[in-house]
Amino acid sequence: MEKKGIRGDSVTYNTLCSSGRWSEAARLVRDMIKRRKLDPNVIFYSGMIHVFVKEGNLFDAVNLYKEMIRRSVDPNVFTYNSLINGLCIDGRLGEAKRMFDSMRCSPDLVTYNTLIKGFCKSKRVEDGMKLLCHMSREGIIGDVFTYNTLIHGYCQAGKLSVALKVFGRMVDCGVAPDVVTYNVLLGCLCSKGR
């Protein structure tokens, strides 16, 4: 591309990543930052980090995050959501929680849901429940995904009575159960012979 006199921009690099050519994109990003002296912004970094995480390339995603911090580009909630998701998928919950705790912006519902899901998948449902309490204190209302994740987590842990209490809290908070909620609870009840 450069040989033909065409200079890439942030759209070019995001497109390379989206097409699965993330190693080439990572090389070009480093080139863009160093040689071309272009200053990528938070949208560029967040898009690249999201694609790297989606492609399973957490190493480059974390390195881009570090580069972003070094260049004094403040991450936004989308940056953190992508990284926390990648860390949870990779089973690095301690790092995901530390990143959550050190966020330079306010977490949103997606941030909480991502971490709750990570905890529940790792059989740390109590940690997920603590996050639900924390988000409630912060004024963020859980949605059906939040509650379904916790109910499923407690059912997987064999704690039907706690799952039913979470269900009661869900209804009390005005969150309407959906078909997933009932399927999880019915499956749990049946497995307990009830």
C-alpha positions in Angstrom: 0.0 0.0 0.0 2.8 2.4 1.0 4.7 1.5 -2.2 1.8 2.9 -4.1 1.9 6.1 -2.2 -1.2 5.4 -0.1 -0.9 6.1 3.6 -2.9 4.2 6.1 -5.0 5.8 8.7 -6.9 4.5 11.8 -9.7 3.1 9.6 -7.1 1.2 7.6 -5.6 -0.4 10.7 -9.0 -1.2 12.2 -10.0 -2.8 8.9 -6.9 -5.0 8.9 -7.7 -6.1 12.4 -11.3 -6.8 11.6 -10.3 -9.0 8.7 -8.2 -11.2 11.0 -4.8 -9.7 9.9 -4.1 -8.5 13.4 -0.4 -9.2 13.5 0.1 -7.0 10.4 -2.1 -4.4 11.9 -0.1 -4.5 15.2 3.1 -3.9 13.2 1.5 -1.1 11.3 0.2 0.5 14.5 3.6 0.5 16.0 4.9 2.0 12.7 2.1 4.6 12.7 3.0 5.7 16.2 6.7 5.8 15.9 7.7 6.6 12.3 4.7 8.6 11.1 4.3 10.5 14.4 0.5 10.3 14.2 -1.4 10.4 17.5 -4.0 7.7 17.7 -7.0 8.7 19.9 -9.1 6.7 22.4 -11.5 5.6 19.7 -8.7 4.2 17.6 -7.1 2.4 20.6 -10.4 1.1 21.9 -11.3 -0.3 18.4 -8.0 -2.0 18.0 -8.1 -3.4 21.5 -11.7 -4.7 20.9 -10.7 -6.5 17.7 -7.5 -8.0 19.3 -9.6 -9.4 22.2 -12.3 -10.7 19.8 -9.5 -12.4 17.8 -8.1 -14.0 21.0 -5.0 -11.9 20.9 -5.0 -10.6 24.5 -1.2 -10.1 24.5 -1.4 -7.3 21.8 -4.6 -5.9 23.3 -2.9 -5.4 26.7 0.2 -4.0 25.1 -1.9 -1.5 23.2 -3.5 -0.5 26.5 -0.1 0.0 28.0 1.0 2.1 25.0 -2.2 4.1 25.3 -1.4 4.9 29.0 2.2 5.8 28.1 1.0 8.2 25.5 -1.4 9.8 28.0 -4.6 8.7 26.1 -7.2 8.2 28.7 -9.1 4.9 28.3 -12.9 5.0 28.2 -15.4 2.5 29.4 -15.3 0.7 26.0 -11.6 0.2 26.3 -12.0 -1.3 29.8 -15.0 -3.4 28.8 -13.0 -5.1 26.0 -9.9 -5.7 28.2 -11.9 -7.0 31.2 -13.8 -9.3 28.9 -10.6 -10.6 27.4 -9.1 -11.2 30.8 -12.2 -13.0 32.0 -12.2 -15.2 28.9 -8.6 -16.0 29.5 -9.4 -17.0 33.1 -7.3 -14.1 34.5 -10.0 -12.9 36.9 -7.6 -11.3 39.4 -6.2 -9.1 36.7 -9.7 -8.3 35.5 -10.8 -7.3 39.0 -7.7 -5.2 39.4 -8.4 -3.4 36.1 -12.0 -2.9 37.2 -10.8 -1.4 40.5 -8.3 0.9 38.8 -10.6 2.2 36.0 -10.1 5.9 35.2 -13.8 6.2 34.3 -17.0 4.9 35.8 -18.0 1.3 35.0 -21.3 0.8 33.2 -23.7 -2.1 33.2 -21.7 -4.0 30.6 -18.6 -3.7 32.7 -20.4 -5.2 35.7 -22.1 -7.9 33.7 -18.8 -8.9 32.1 -17.1 -9.3 35.4 -20.1 -11.0 37.0 -20.2 -13.5 34.1 -16.4 -14.1 34.5 -16.8 -14.8 38.2 -19.8 -17.1 37.7 -18.1 -19.1 35.0 -15.1 -19.6 37.3 -17.4 -20.8 40.1 -16.9 -17.6 42.1 -20.6 -16.8 42.3 -20.3 -15.0 45.7 -17.8 -12.6 44.1 -20.4 -12.0 41.3 -23.1 -11.3 44.0 -20.8 -8.8 45.7 -20.5 -7.0 42.4 -24.3 -6.8 42.1 -24.5 -5.3 45.6 -21.7 -2.8 44.6 -23.3 -1.8 41.4 -26.6 -1.3 43.2 -24.9 1.1 45.7 -23.5 3.0 42.7 -27.0 3.4 41.3 -26.6 0.9 38.4 -29.6 -1.4 38.1 -28.9 -5.0 37.1 -30.8 -6.2 34.0 -32.1 -9.6 33.1 -28.7 -10.7 31.9 -27.2 -9.8 35.3 -29.7 -11.8 37.3 -29.8 -14.8 34.9 -26.0 -15.1 35.1 -26.2 -15.1 38.9 -29.1 -17.5 39.1 -27.4 -19.8 36.7 -24.2 -19.6 38.7 -25.9 -20.5 41.9 -27.8 -23.4 40.2 -24.5 -24.7 38.8 -23.0 -24.5 42.4 -26.0 -26.5 43.7 -27.3 -23.6 45.7 -31.0 -23.6 44.6 -32.2 -21.7 47.7 -29.8 -18.9 47.0 -30.8 -18.9 43.3 -34.4 -18.5 44.3 -33.5 -15.6 46.6 -31.7 -13.9 43.6 -34.8 -14.6 41.5 -37.0 -12.9 44.3 -34.6 -9.9 44.4 -34.8 -9.7 40.6 -38.6 -9.5 40.7 -38.5 -7.1 43.6 -36.2 -4.8 41.7 -38.7 -4.7 38.8 -36.6 -6.7 36.4 -38.8 -9.0 34.3 -37.7 -12.6 34.2 -37.5 -14.0 30.7 -37.5 -17.5 29.2 -33.9 -18.0 30.1 -34.6 -17.3 33.7 -37.4 -19.8 33.9 -35.4 -22.5 31.9 -32.5 -22.2 34.3 -34.7 -22.3 37.4 -36.8 -25.2 36.0 -33.6 -27.1 35.1 -32.2 -26.6 38.6 -35.5 -27.6 40.3 -35.7 -30.8 38.2 -32.2 -31.7 38.9 -33.0 -31.4 42.6 -36.1 -33.6 42.2 -38.5 -30.8 43.0 
